[in-house]
């Protein structure tokens, strides 16, 4: 029985199809990841705003805390 030889062009086309499908799956998973990260950031923002609203600190105190580096507070 002789083995059927697959031409290189056919192998290349098959591999291109595999790569294309893998790329589509990758892009779909990347999209899911980006949506999850946006949702996490929205939840964090909401939590931060709730914490600020419930705190006794003024806007200026919070902004000073957020914009002051550790080196400035240690000096």
C-alpha positions in Angstrom: 0.0 0.0 0.0 1.4 3.3 -1.0 1.1 6.3 1.3 -0.7 9.3 0.0 1.5 12.3 -0.2 -0.2 15.6 0.9 1.2 18.5 -1.2 2.8 21.2 0.8 0.3 23.8 -0.4 -2.5 21.7 1.1 -0.7 21.5 4.4 -0.1 25.3 4.4 -3.9 25.9 3.8 -4.8 23.5 6.6 -2.4 25.3 8.9 -3.7 28.7 7.9 -7.3 27.6 8.8 -6.1 26.3 12.2 -4.3 29.5 12.9 -7.3 31.5 11.9 -9.6 29.6 14.2 -7.1 29.9 17.0 -6.9 33.6 16.4 -10.7 33.9 16.5 -10.9 32.0 19.8 -8.1 34.2 21.2 -9.8 37.4 20.2 -13.1 36.2 21.7 -11.4 35.3 25.0 -9.5 38.6 25.0 -12.8 40.4 24.6 -14.3 38.5 27.6 -11.2 39.4 29.6 -11.5 43.1 28.7 -15.2 43.2 29.6 -14.5 41.5 33.0 -11.7 44.0 33.7 -14.0 47.0 32.9 -16.7 45.5 35.2 -14.1 45.2 38.0 -13.0 48.8 37.5 -16.6 49.9 37.6 -17.2 48.0 40.8 -14.0 49.5 42.3 -15.0 53.0 41.3 -18.4 52.5 42.9 -16.9 51.1 46.1 -14.5 54.0 46.3 -17.2 56.6 45.8 -19.3 54.9 48.5 -16.3 54.9 50.9 -15.8 58.6 50.2 -19.4 59.4 50.7 -19.5 57.6 54.0 -16.2 59.0 55.3 -15.8 62.1 57.4 -12.9 63.4 55.3 -13.3 66.4 53.1 -12.7 66.4 49.4 -9.5 68.3 49.9 -8.1 65.9 52.5 -8.8 62.9 50.2 -7.2 64.6 47.2 -4.1 65.6 49.2 -3.8 62.0 50.4 -4.1 60.7 46.8 -1.7 63.1 45.3 1.0 63.1 48.0 3.9 60.7 47.5 5.3 58.7 50.3 8.6 60.6 50.2 6.7 63.9 50.8 5.0 62.4 53.9 8.2 61.0 55.3 10.1 64.3 55.1 
